[in-house]
Amino acid sequence: MKLNQFFTTLGLTLCSLLSISQKTVQSAGTYTMELSRTQTMVDTEKACIEQAKLAAIAKEFGTVVTETTVNNTADVNGQSDNRFTVLTRTAVKGEWLEDTEQPKVTWTCAEQTMSVTAEVHGKIRAFSKEGKVEVKFFTCGAGAKAHEKFVFKEGESLYAHLQCSKSGYMSVYYIDHTANTAVRLLPSAGGQSNDALEIKADEEYILFDRNKALSYGWKGQSSELELNLPEGKQTVSDEIVAVYTSEPYAKPLLKRTQDGLAEIAAGDFENWLIDVKTAQASAVVKRVTLTLNK
């Protein structure tokens, strides 16, 4: 996907610090799920792989189960009707750092039902005692910047919403799966030597809005981010990735493009993400898949 980004230089100096990392262990997991009528095979494979990773983490570090009881009281024919609903949520006590082997995906068909099984191998790590910072991140359009949006039309402007429960440092990248590159959006290419932008706890940030950026103290950061399809393409699916840590971190080695953007090969970007997550237990990586249509 072609990006048109307008920027000026932001003066910001950060030191690069590494925190003591948690111990990593090798692990493997499998998971099987059926193909639903509302999902594609590709989406089902992705979901199955993620569930296999969660199964591997749960096997090694366990899970946390929370339950909430909701009392629903209604008037039925003049009489009070009390109904109780129990909401259960399960969370694993660790995170997936990297694959050590390519995930193995196998499809089977039995009694007119398609099922997929994913087998994963990789490195995992238990959460630190401090717990993970909550990071809210989603893409949105110009008309409704408080609401999630994942499908865009060519020429439309892209915005994003970010909010963190703890002050820290953030950068944002756009992964172009057609070109197999990752373009750094924030800090913008004008501030290529900058590692990350400083953010405050609980503040709501609208990214890629020039006026908002000025109010955050991010002088000259992206004024507009316009999405354009590669030549000959009718639709593409790409990713936008936000990287948060509580301590400063070093950016990857970036190359300036003819369009004035700063980019890195997608594979090198994924390796850099692994390095950041391994070095900093506080690191949180949020990925959003978006689709651009003609």
Secondary structure as the mmCIF struct_conf table of DSSP 4:
data_model
#
loop_
_struct_conf.conf_type_id
_struct_conf.id
_struct_conf.beg_label_comp_id
_struct_conf.beg_label_asym_id
_struct_conf.beg_label_seq_id
_struct_conf.end_label_comp_id
_struct_conf.end_label_asym_id
_struct_conf.end_label_seq_id
STRN STRN1 LYS A 2 GLN A 5
HELX_LH_PP_P HELX_LH_PP_P1 SER A 19 LYS A 23
STRN STRN2 THR A 24 GLU A 34
HELX_LH_PP_P HELX_LH_PP_P2 LEU A 35 SER A 36
TURN_TY1_P TURN_TY1_P1 ARG A 37 THR A 38
BEND BEND1 GLN A 39 GLN A 39
HELX_RH_AL_P HELX_RH_AL_P1 MET A 41 PHE A 61
STRN STRN3 THR A 63 VAL A 76
TURN_TY1_P TURN_TY1_P2 ASN A 77 GLY A 78
STRN STRN4 GLN A 79 VAL A 92
BEND BEND2 LYS A 93 LYS A 93
STRN STRN5 GLY A 94 ASP A 99
BEND BEND3 THR A 100 GLU A 101
HELX_LH_PP_P HELX_LH_PP_P3 GLN A 102 PRO A 103
STRN STRN6 LYS A 104 ALA A 110
TURN_TY1_P TURN_TY1_P3 GLU A 111 GLN A 112
STRN STRN7 THR A 113 ALA A 126
HELX_LH_PP_P HELX_LH_PP_P4 PHE A 127 SER A 128
TURN_TY1_P TURN_TY1_P4 LYS A 129 GLU A 130
HELX_LH_PP_P HELX_LH_PP_P5 LYS A 132 GLU A 134
STRN STRN8 VAL A 135 CYS A 140
BEND BEND4 ALA A 142 GLY A 143
TURN_TY1_P TURN_TY1_P5 LYS A 145 ALA A 146
BEND BEND5 HIS A 147 HIS A 147
STRN STRN9 VAL A 151 LYS A 153
TURN_TY1_P TURN_TY1_P6 GLU A 154 GLY A 155
STRN STRN10 SER A 157 SER A 157
STRN STRN11 TYR A 159 CYS A 164
BEND BEND6 SER A 165 LYS A 166
STRN STRN12 GLY A 168 ASP A 176
TURN_TY1_P TURN_TY1_P7 HIS A 177 ASN A 180
STRN STRN13 THR A 181 LEU A 186
BEND BEND7 PRO A 187 PRO A 187
HELX_RH_3T_P HELX_RH_3T_P1 ALA A 189 GLY A 191
TURN_TY1_P TURN_TY1_P8 GLN A 192 SER A 193
STRN STRN14 LEU A 197 ILE A 199
TURN_TY1_P TURN_TY1_P9 ALA A 201 ASP A 202
STRN STRN15 TYR A 205 LEU A 207
TURN_TY1_P TURN_TY1_P10 PHE A 208 PHE A 208
HELX_RH_AL_P HELX_RH_AL_P2 ARG A 210 SER A 215
TURN_TY1_P TURN_TY1_P11 TYR A 216 GLY A 217
TURN_TY1_P TURN_TY1_P12 LYS A 219 GLY A 220
BEND BEND8 SER A 223 SER A 223
STRN STRN16 LEU A 225 ASN A 228
HELX_LH_PP_P HELX_LH_PP_P6 LEU A 229 PRO A 230
TURN_TY1_P TURN_TY1_P13 GLU A 231 GLY A 232
BEND BEND9 GLN A 234 GLN A 234
STRN STRN17 THR A 235 THR A 245
BEND BEND10 SER A 246 GLU A 247
HELX_LH_PP_P HELX_LH_PP_P7 ALA A 250 LEU A 253
STRN STRN18 LYS A 255 ARG A 256
TURN_TY1_P TURN_TY1_P14 GLN A 258 ASP A 259
BEND BEND11 GLY A 260 GLY A 260
STRN STRN19 ALA A 262 ALA A 265
HELX_RH_AL_P HELX_RH_AL_P3 ALA A 266 ALA A 279
TURN_TY1_P TURN_TY1_P15 ALA A 281 SER A 282
STRN STRN20 VAL A 284 ASN A 293
#
